[in-house]
Amino acid sequence: MSSSFRVIARSTESADYIALLGNIDASAEQQLQKLPGMVDNQLVHFDFNQAGRINSMGIALLLRCFKQIREEKKAKIVLRELNPTNTLLFKMTGVFMLASHEK
């Protein structure tokens, strides 16, 4: 299954920045599984500015990814550039229990 989902990651001395581009669904699983291994800092910013639709499988994958980053890397996760739909979705599904929201 091919995916139009992409990840762009960069690090500074104090934080990691990860941009999620495209729809977050089952086709994004392989790339989301790799994200915890890309984290080097105690602060991780996830940019959702170019993220598309997020379905239930995408939520499950994000929850797993965020939980692994928090547990294994002991990192704080900050979500940025969320649209109103994704903000509501993340509130309803518990994503904000693992990550904070920067407005």
Sequence and secondary structure as in RCSB ss.txt:
>XXXX:A:sequence
MSSSFRVIARSTESADYIALLGNIDASAEQQLQKLPGMVDNQLVHFDFNQAGRINSMGIALLLRCFKQIREEKKA
KIVLRELNPTNTLLFKMTGVFMLASHEK
>XXXX:A:secstr
     EEEEEE SS EEEEEEEEESGGGHHHHHHHHHH  SSEEEEE TTEEEE HHHHHHHHHHHHHHHHHH  
EEEEES  HHHHHHHHHHTGGGT EEE 
